[in-house]
Amino acid sequence: MTKENENIDDTPKTIRATTDGTANKNENNNIRATQNGAALVEDITIKEKVAHPGAPPDGGWGWVVVASSFTISLLVDGVCFSFGIFFDEFREEFGTSKGTTSWIGSVLNGSYLIFGPIFSALVNMYGCRNVALGGAVLASVAFFLSTFSPNIGVLIFTYGFLGGLGFGLMYLPAIVMVGYYFERRRALATGIACCGSGIGAFLFAPFTEYLLHEYGWRGATWIISALLCHSFASAIFFRPLTPAAPEASMLEMGERHEEAVRLIDDDIIDMTDVRRSPKENIPEPKSSLISEKLKSEIYQRLTTMPIEDSSAGQQYTPSDTARLAFSQDFSRYHRFKEGHPGEPTHRPSVPPLQRQDIFYSGSIWHLKEFREKTGAVGSQKNLATSSDKKGFVQSFVSVFDISLLKSPTFLIYGASCFLCMFGFFVPFIYIPTHAIDLGLDSTSAAFLISIIGITNTVGRVAVGFVSDQTWADCLLINNVALICGGVATLFVPYYTYYYLLAIYAAIFGSAIAVFVSLRSIIMVELMGLEKLTTAFGFVIMCQGMSSLLGPPVAGAISDYTGNYNAAFYLAGVSLTLSGLICLPLRRIASWETGKQKLAASRERSKNNRPLEAKKEYELLDVNSFKDTTKVGV
């Protein structure tokens, strides 16, 4: 016996497929097919036409998408941030209190945030373009109907609730589409698209003040309704990525290998002979479709493939064996199918919000998952495939991961976001009216919103650049910005000169730019990319609730005190606390990660003990058998 055969003798002599698909010992030393016919390689689906989707262009039509997203951001946030200019007009028209009137703006801002998970489910089902088109129509109609409101309640429903729903249906697809088209240049593309928010505030504030002066609030709202029709035109350009043409060579390889698996299952092949013999001695199958080249491939795979003894508890099916033999040939195809950092996939059939990195606003080249090529970026792991389209309820539920609510890190960051948004819209709503109360004209008061908008734009660009630097501590930058913005808001009642209010507006605009720009980056740092979509859904809901409550509470306090000072005190405290509670967050996240690793290590040790005991028992049993044999001799 040669040395080569001595090494092979340690392999099991037989593997046979039973009728239930498992593999057991058989004295015939054969692999037999299952009764129900051929087994297919589960990793590859060749029955249907396969076309791998093209990689994100990182340019080309993507820049058209960026321009469309920019326009939608400009319109949506321009209208939302300029609501404070309408505030006194609505109060005088309907004779309501500050707290009651503020419900219009708070419902507008809150509803397009709080229903984010529902919008996500709709995007998964119907695509970004269809949802954005529907949102554009709804928003335009809602603002048109609001001009006929006979009382404040109807205005809250039409202007606030319906308008907010329309804005949410537009805004979410606008953000998602940019991430869908860009990976390498995502930070730049997202930054440009989101700049529409600040520029919208910069332009809409004086424009709205002019419309109010010329046409009154009803005429101004009609014109805004007409302007929102432009978002319909922008949404048309949200063209989904189309799959590239199928690669003929890969399809041919798939068909050939599928046929090989069928033949291996249909015919009797002695595995021991294959492993011991040169390729010319491989037993001929009944069919002549396996060519000499394919026999060579089978020989190369099977002679190097480990096959464990079934006595150790390992079972094989013929399909398992063939899949092991041919899996390497499909590694490139598998990357197209499942998603791979080097060759990212974006199939129209895979819901866009099931990409783990879709809400990540920074450059994904800085992600650990991308650098290590683990397949996390752009993958659709554990999510729907093209043949498993989820319904609305399943899509809605998939956005949530209740286990996050057990994470101290997430709960603290969620509380920070809640506090931040509680005071976020207070300056937008009350600073123009506060300035008018100080004796300033309406044009100068409206320009304070423009200052917030332009500094917000500059701040987003600057933060986007800084966050891409390796030395940047995004969490610390976020905390400092929130604390500075909160402290500045606390002292608004003491800014009695216009230039002081202008400086405050610049500080506040920069602070909120930092918070919005770094939100997804911080979530990935603290909780990991795989939990970004779920965490983002929860956080958006929290922000929606706080946006809904903040301005009315501040308005009610202002009604009670007779001025807006208490409203700014409340907003300042809320923003400051938002930054303060996040100061120890990195230490808490490190402690939680260590705790999880320790628990996982203990669980692995616990699971390995039975296996180790079993191996010791088998070894003892074998030694006893040898001792008995020696005694018999």
C-alpha positions in Angstrom: 0.0 0.0 0.0 1.4 3.4 -1.0 1.8 6.3 1.4 -0.9 8.2 -0.4 -3.4 5.3 0.1 -2.4 5.0 3.7 -3.5 8.6 4.2 -6.7 7.9 2.4 -7.5 4.8 4.5 -8.5 7.1 7.4 -11.5 8.4 5.4 -14.8 6.7 5.7 -15.5 3.9 3.3 -19.1 4.6 2.5 -21.7 7.3 2.3 -25.2 6.6 1.0 -28.1 8.9 0.6 -31.3 7.6 2.2 -34.8 8.4 1.1 -35.0 11.3 3.6 -31.9 12.9 2.1 -29.4 12.0 4.9 -26.2 10.1 4.4 -25.3 6.9 6.3 -22.9 4.0 6.0 -23.5 1.3 3.4 -21.4 -1.7 2.6 -21.6 -0.9 -1.1 -19.4 2.1 -0.6 -21.7 4.2 -2.8 -23.5 7.6 -3.0 -27.0 7.0 -4.2 -29.6 9.6 -5.3 -32.7 10.3 -3.4 -36.0 8.8 -4.5 -37.5 12.1 -5.4 -34.9 12.7 -8.1 -32.1 15.2 -8.6 -31.0 17.5 -5.9 -30.1 21.0 -6.8 -27.4 23.3 -5.5 -29.3 25.5 -3.0 -26.9 28.4 -3.3 -27.5 28.8 -7.0 -30.9 29.3 -8.8 -30.5 28.6 -12.5 -34.1 27.8 -13.4 -34.9 31.5 -13.9 -32.9 34.0 -15.9 -30.3 35.5 -13.6 -29.0 39.0 -14.2 -26.7 40.4 -11.6 -27.5 44.0 -10.7 -25.2 46.8 -11.6 -23.0 48.4 -9.0 -23.9 51.9 -7.9 -22.7 54.3 -10.5 -21.3 56.8 -7.9 -22.0 59.4 -10.6 -23.8 59.6 -13.8 -27.6 59.5 -13.3 -26.8 59.5 -9.6 -26.1 63.3 -9.8 -29.6 63.8 -11.2 -30.9 61.9 -8.2 -28.8 64.2 -5.9 -30.3 67.3 -7.6 -33.8 65.9 -7.2 -33.2 65.1 -3.5 -31.7 68.6 -3.0 -34.9 70.1 -4.5 -37.2 68.1 -2.3 -35.1 68.9 0.8 -35.3 72.6 -0.1 -39.1 72.6 -0.4 -39.8 70.3 2.6 -37.6 72.0 5.1 -38.0 75.4 3.7 -41.8 75.2 4.4 -41.3 73.6 7.8 -38.6 76.0 9.1 -40.5 79.1 7.9 -43.7 78.2 9.8 -42.8 80.7 12.5 -43.4 83.5 10.0 -47.1 82.3 9.7 -47.4 82.0 13.4 -48.8 85.5 14.2 -51.0 85.4 11.1 -52.7 82.2 12.3 -53.2 83.6 15.8 -54.9 86.7 14.6 -57.0 84.9 12.0 -58.4 82.3 14.4 -58.0 84.1 17.7 -56.2 81.2 19.4 -53.5 81.1 22.1 -49.8 80.6 21.4 -49.9 77.0 22.6 -52.9 76.1 20.5 -51.5 77.8 17.3 -48.1 76.0 17.7 -49.9 72.7 17.2 -50.0 73.4 13.5 -46.3 73.5 13.1 -45.6 70.8 15.6 -48.0 68.4 13.9 -46.4 69.2 10.6 -42.9 68.5 11.8 -43.9 65.6 14.1 -46.0 63.6 11.7 -43.4 63.4 9.0 -40.9 62.0 11.5 -43.1 59.9 13.8 -44.5 57.9 10.8 -41.1 57.2 9.4 -41.3 53.4 9.9 -44.6 53.3 8.0 -43.0 55.3 5.2 -40.1 52.8 5.2 -42.5 49.9 4.8 -44.2 51.6 1.9 -40.8 52.3 0.2 -39.9 48.6 0.6 -43.2 47.6 -1.0 -43.6 50.2 -3.8 -40.2 51.7 -4.4 -38.9 55.2 -3.8 -40.2 56.8 -6.9 -43.8 55.8 -6.4 -43.9 56.7 -2.8 -42.3 60.1 -3.4 -44.8 60.9 -6.2 -47.7 60.0 -3.9 -46.2 62.2 -1.2 -45.8 65.2 -3.6 -49.4 65.0 -4.6 -50.6 64.6 -1.0 -48.6 67.6 0.3 -49.7 69.9 -2.6 -53.3 69.0 -2.1 -53.1 69.3 1.7 -51.7 72.9 1.5 -54.3 73.8 -1.1 -57.1 72.5 1.1 -55.8 74.3 4.2 -56.6 77.6 2.6 -60.3 76.8 3.1 -60.0 76.0 6.8 -62.8 77.5 8.8 -61.1 77.0 12.2 -57.8 76.0 13.8 -58.8 72.3 14.1 -59.2 71.9 10.3 -56.0 73.8 9.7 -54.1 71.5 12.1 -55.4 68.5 10.2 -54.8 69.8 6.6 -51.7 72.0 7.0 -50.2 70.0 9.8 -51.2 66.3 9.6 -51.8 65.8 5.9 -49.0 68.1 4.9 -46.6 66.3 7.3 -47.6 62.9 5.8 -46.9 64.2 2.3 -43.5 65.6 3.4 -42.5 62.3 5.0 -43.5 60.3 1.9 -41.2 62.6 -0.1 -38.3 63.2 2.2 -37.5 59.5 3.1 -37.2 58.3 -0.5 -35.1 61.4 -1.3 -32.6 60.4 1.3 -32.7 56.7 0.5 -32.1 57.2 -3.2 -28.9 59.0 -2.6 -27.6 56.1 -0.6 -28.8 53.7 -3.3 -26.8 55.4 -6.0 -23.6 56.2 -4.1 -21.1 54.3 -2.1 -17.6 55.7 -2.7 -18.9 59.3 -2.9 -21.8 58.9 -0.5 -20.6 61.5 2.0 -20.3 64.1 -0.8 -23.6 63.2 -2.4 -25.5 63.1 0.9 -23.9 66.4 1.9 -25.1 68.1 -1.3 -28.6 66.7 -1.0 -29.0 67.7 2.6 -27.8 71.2 1.9 -31.2 71.7 0.4 -32.5 71.9 4.0 -30.4 74.9 5.0 -30.8 76.7 1.7 -34.6 76.1 1.9 -34.7 77.9 5.2 -32.5 80.6 3.9 -34.7 81.3 0.8 -38.2 80.5 2.2 -38.0 82.8 5.2 -37.8 86.1 3.3 -39.9 84.7 0.4 -42.7 83.7 2.8 -42.6 87.1 4.5 -43.0 88.7 1.1 -45.9 86.5 0.2 -47.7 87.2 3.5 -47.2 90.9 3.0 -48.6 90.8 -0.6 -51.2 88.1 -0.5 -52.0 87.2 3.1 -51.7 83.8 4.6 -54.2 82.1 2.3 -52.7 83.4 -0.9 -49.2 82.6 0.4 -50.3 79.0 1.1 -51.8 78.7 -2.4 -48.5 79.6 -3.9 -46.6 77.2 -1.6 -49.0 74.5 -2.7 -48.1 75.2 -6.3 -44.4 75.2 -5.5 -44.7 71.8 -4.0 -45.8 70.5 -7.4 -42.1 70.8 -8.3 -41.4 68.0 -5.9 -43.5 65.8 -8.2 -41.2 66.6 -11.1 -38.2 65.9 -8.9 -39.5 62.5 -7.8 -39.9 61.3 -11.4 -36.1 61.2 -11.6 -35.9 58.7 -8.8 -35.2 55.9 -11.3 -34.4 52.6 -9.7 -31.2 50.9 -10.6 -31.7 48.3 -13.3 -29.9 44.9 -13.4 -27.0 44.5 -15.8 -27.3 41.9 -18.6 -26.7 38.3 -17.5 -23.2 37.0 -18.0 -23.4 34.2 -20.4 -20.3 32.5 -19.2 -21.6 32.4 -15.6 -25.0 31.0 -16.8 -23.4 28.3 -18.8 -21.2 27.4 -15.9 -24.3 27.3 -13.7 -26.2 25.0 -16.1 -23.2 22.7 -16.5 -22.7 22.4 -12.7 -26.3 21.9 -12.0 -26.3 19.1 -14.5 -23.3 17.7 -12.8 -25.1 17.7 -9.5 -28.0 15.9 -11.1 -25.8 13.3 -12.5 -23.9 12.8 -9.3 -27.2 12.3 -7.5 -28.7 10.0 -10.2 -25.7 7.8 -10.6 -23.7 5.5 -8.3 -20.2 6.9 -7.6 -17.8 5.2 -5.3 -16.4 8.1 -3.3 -13.5 6.0 -2.0 -12.5 5.1 -5.5 -12.7 8.7 -6.6 -10.4 9.8 -3.8 -7.9 7.0 -4.4 -7.9 6.8 -8.1 -6.6 9.0 -10.9 -9.2 10.9 -12.8 -9.3 8.4 -15.7 -10.6 5.8 -13.3 -13.6 7.8 -12.1 -16.6 5.6 -12.6 -18.5 6.5 -15.7 -22.0 7.8 -14.9 -25.0 6.6 -17.0 -25.3 9.9 -18.8 -22.6 11.0 -21.2 -23.2 14.7 -20.5 -20.3 15.0 -18.1 -17.4 15.9 -20.2 -13.7 15.0 -19.6 -13.2 18.6 -18.4 -16.0 18.3 -15.9 -14.6 14.9 -14.7 -11.3 16.7 -14.1 -13.1 19.3 -12.1 -14.9 16.6 -10.1 -11.7 14.8 -9.4 -9.9 18.0 -8.3 -12.7 18.9 -5.9 -13.5 15.5 -4.5 -9.9 14.4 -4.0 -9.3 17.4 -1.8 -12.6 17.5 0.0 -12.8 16.2 3.6 -15.6 13.8 4.2 -16.1 13.1 7.9 -17.1 9.7 9.3 -20.8 9.4 9.9 -20.0 7.7 13.1 -19.0 11.1 14.5 -22.5 12.3 13.9 -21.9 14.2 10.7 -24.4 13.5 7.9 -24.3 14.4 4.2 -26.7 14.5 1.4 -25.5 14.2 -2.2 -26.4 17.8 -2.8 -24.2 18.8 0.2 -21.3 16.9 -1.3 -21.8 18.4 -4.7 -22.3 21.9 -3.3 -19.0 21.6 -1.4 -17.3 20.5 -4.6 -18.6 23.3 -6.8 -19.0 26.2 -4.3 -15.7 27.8 -5.2 -16.6 28.1 -8.8 -19.6 30.2 -7.9 -17.8 32.5 -5.4 -18.0 35.4 -7.8 -21.6 34.8 -8.7 -22.4 34.4 -5.0 -21.0 37.8 -4.3 -23.3 39.3 -6.9 -26.3 37.4 -5.4 -25.8 38.1 -1.7 -23.9 41.4 -1.8 -20.2 42.0 -1.3 -18.2 45.0 -0.4 -16.0 44.8 -3.4 -18.9 44.2 -5.8 -22.0 45.7 -4.2 -25.4 44.6 -5.4 -28.5 46.7 -5.7 -31.3 44.6 -7.2 -34.6 46.4 -7.8 -36.3 43.3 -6.4 -34.6 43.7 -3.0 -36.3 46.4 -0.9 -33.9 49.4 -0.6 -34.4 49.8 3.2 -33.1 46.3 3.8 -29.6 47.5 3.0 -27.9 47.8 6.3 -26.0 51.0 5.3 -28.8 52.8 3.6 -29.1 55.5 6.3 -25.4 55.9 6.7 -24.5 59.5 5.7 -20.8 59.2 5.8 -18.3 57.5 3.5 -18.7 53.7 3.8 -15.0 53.3 3.0 -14.4 54.2 6.6 -16.6 51.4 7.9 -14.9 48.5 9.5 -17.3 46.1 7.8 -16.3 47.5 4.4 -12.6 47.4 5.0 -12.7 43.9 6.3 -14.9 42.8 3.4 -17.2 40.9 5.7 -20.1 41.3 3.3 -22.1 43.5 5.8 -22.2 46.5 3.6 -24.9 46.4 1.1 -25.9 42.8 2.0 -29.4 41.6 2.4 -28.5 39.0 5.0 -31.5 37.5 6.7 -33.8 39.6 4.7 -36.2 39.1 1.8 -35.0 37.8 -1.5 -36.4 38.6 -4.9 -38.8 35.7 -4.6 -40.0 36.6 -1.2 -41.6 40.0 -1.3 -42.8 41.1 2.1 -46.2 42.5 2.8 -46.8 45.8 4.5 -47.0 44.3 8.0 -43.9 42.2 7.6 -42.0 45.2 6.2 -43.2 47.4 9.0 -42.2 44.9 11.7 -38.8 44.2 10.1 -37.8 47.8 10.8 -37.9 47.2 14.6 -35.6 45.1 16.8 -37.0 45.0 20.3 -33.7 43.8 21.7 -32.4 47.4 21.2 -34.7 48.5 24.0 -32.6 46.4 26.4 -29.4 48.2 25.4 -28.4 51.0 27.8 -26.3 52.6 25.1 -29.3 52.9 22.7 -31.7 54.0 25.5 -29.3 56.9 26.5 -28.8 58.0 22.9 -32.5 57.7 22.2 -33.2 59.9 25.2 -30.6 62.4 24.0 -32.3 62.6 20.6 -35.7 63.0 22.3 -34.4 65.9 24.4 -32.7 67.5 21.4 -35.8 67.5 19.2 -38.0 68.7 22.1 -36.2 72.1 21.8 -35.2 71.8 18.1 -38.2 73.6 16.6 -38.8 76.1 19.4 -36.4 78.8 17.9 -37.8 78.3 14.4 -41.3 79.0 15.6 -40.8 81.6 18.2 -37.7 83.6 17.3 -39.4 85.7 14.6 -42.3 86.7 16.9 -39.8 87.3 19.8 -37.8 89.6 17.6 -41.0 91.5 16.6 -41.9 91.9 20.2 -38.5 93.5 20.7 -39.4 96.2 18.2 -37.8 94.8 15.0 -39.6 94.8 11.7 -41.0 91.6 10.1 -38.4 91.5 7.4 -35.5 91.6 9.8 -37.2 89.0 12.0 -37.7 86.7 9.1 -34.0 87.1 8.1 -33.0 85.4 11.4 -34.5 82.2 10.0 -32.4 82.7 6.9 -29.2 83.1 9.1 -30.1 79.8 10.8 -30.5 78.2 7.3 -27.3 79.4 5.8 -25.1 78.5 8.8 -26.9 75.1 8.8 -25.8 74.6 5.2 -22.2 75.6 5.9 -22.1 73.6 9.1 -23.2 70.4 7.3 -20.5 70.7 4.7 -17.9 71.4 7.4 -19.0 68.5 9.6 -19.1 66.2 6.6 -15.5 67.0 5.9 -14.4 66.7 9.5 -16.3 63.4 10.1 -14.3 61.7 7.3 -11.0 62.4 9.1 -9.5 59.6 11.1 -8.8 61.8 14.1 -12.4 63.1 14.5 -14.4 62.0 17.5 -17.9 62.4 16.2 -19.6 61.7 19.5 -17.6 64.4 21.3 -18.2 66.9 18.5 -21.9 66.2 18.7 -22.0 66.7 22.5 -20.1 69.9 22.4 -22.3 71.3 19.6 -25.5 70.5 21.5 -24.3 72.0 24.7 -23.2 75.2 23.0 -26.5 75.4 21.1 -28.4 74.8 24.3 -26.5 77.3 26.4 -26.9 79.9 23.6 -30.6 79.3 23.5 -30.9 79.7 27.3 -29.7 83.3 27.0 -32.0 84.4 24.1 -34.2 86.5 26.5 -31.1 88.6 27.2 -30.3 89.3 23.5 -32.0 92.7 23.2 -30.0 93.8 20.1 -30.4 92.5 16.6 -26.8 91.7 16.1 -26.9 89.5 19.2 -29.9 87.6 17.8 -28.1 87.2 14.5 -25.0 85.7 16.3 -27.3 83.4 18.2 -29.0 82.3 15.0 -25.6 81.4 13.5 -24.6 79.4 16.6 -27.9 77.6 16.7 -27.8 76.8 13.0 -24.3 75.4 13.2 -25.2 73.3 16.3 -28.2 71.6 14.7 -26.2 70.9 11.6 -23.7 68.9 13.7 -26.5 66.9 15.3 -28.3 66.0 12.1 -25.1 65.2 10.1 -23.5 63.0 12.7 -26.7 61.1 13.8 -26.3 58.0 11.7 -22.5 58.0 12.1 -22.7 57.9 15.9 -25.3 55.1 15.8 -23.0 53.0 13.7 -20.1 53.7 16.1 -22.1 52.8 19.2 -24.3 50.0 18.0 -22.8 48.6 14.8 -23.8 48.8 11.1 -26.1 45.8 11.4 -28.4 47.6 13.8 -28.4 51.0 12.0 -31.7 50.7 10.2 -33.6 49.5 13.3 -32.0 52.1 15.5 -32.7 54.8 13.0 -36.3 53.8 12.9 -36.7 54.0 16.7 -34.8 57.3 16.9 -36.9 58.9 14.2 -40.1 57.9 16.1 -38.7 59.4 19.3 -37.8 62.6 17.5 -41.2 62.7 16.0 -42.9 62.5 19.4 -40.7 65.1 20.9 -41.2 67.4 17.9 -44.9 67.0 18.4 -44.8 67.9 22.1 -42.0 70.5 22.3 -43.5 73.7 20.7 -47.0 73.3 22.2 -45.5 72.9 25.7 -43.3 75.9 25.1 -46.3 77.8 23.8 -48.4 76.9 26.8 -45.7 78.1 29.1 -45.5 81.4 27.2 -49.3 81.8 27.5 -49.0 81.4 31.2 -46.0 83.7 31.7 -47.0 86.3 29.1 -43.7 86.3 27.1 -41.5 83.9 25.2 -38.6 83.9 27.8 -39.8 80.6 29.4 -40.1 78.9 26.0 -36.4 79.6 25.3 -35.4 78.6 28.8 -37.2 75.2 28.2 -35.6 74.7 24.8 -32.1 75.7 26.1 -32.3 73.2 29.0 -33.5 70.5 26.7 -30.7 70.9 24.2 -28.1 71.2 26.9 -29.2 68.0 28.7 -29.2 66.3 25.3 -25.5 66.9 25.0 -24.6 66.3 28.7 -26.1 62.8 29.0 -24.1 61.6 26.0 -20.7 62.6 27.6 -20.2 59.1 29.2 -21.9 57.3 26.4 -18.7 55.9 24.8 -17.6 54.3 28.2 -21.1 52.8 28.6 -20.9 51.4 25.0 -17.5 49.8 25.8 -18.8 48.3 29.0 -21.9 46.9 27.2 -19.7 45.5 24.4 -17.4 43.8 26.9 -20.4 42.4 28.8 -21.8 40.9 25.6 -18.5 39.4 24.6 -18.2 37.8 28.1 -21.7 36.4 27.8 -21.0 35.0 24.4 -17.7 33.4 25.6 -19.5 31.7 28.4 -22.2 30.5 26.1 -19.6 29.0 23.8 -17.8 27.3 26.7 -21.1 25.9 27.9 -22.0 24.5 24.5 -18.5 23.0 24.0 -18.6 21.0 27.2 -20.9 18.2 25.9 -18.8 17.9 22.8 -15.6 17.6 24.8 -17.1 15.0 27.1 -18.3 13.1 24.1 -14.9 13.1 22.5 -13.3 11.9 25.8 -15.9 9.1 26.0 -15.2 8.0 22.4 -11.5 8.1 23.0 -11.8 6.0 26.2 -14.1 3.6 24.4 -11.5 3.1 21.5 -8.7 2.6 24.0 -10.7 0.0 25.9 -11.4 -1.8 22.6 -7.6 -1.9 21.8 -6.8 -3.2 25.3 -9.4 -5.9 24.8 -7.9 -6.9 21.5 -4.5 -7.2 23.0 -5.8 -9.4 25.7 -7.5 -11.6 23.2 -4.3 -12.0 21.2 
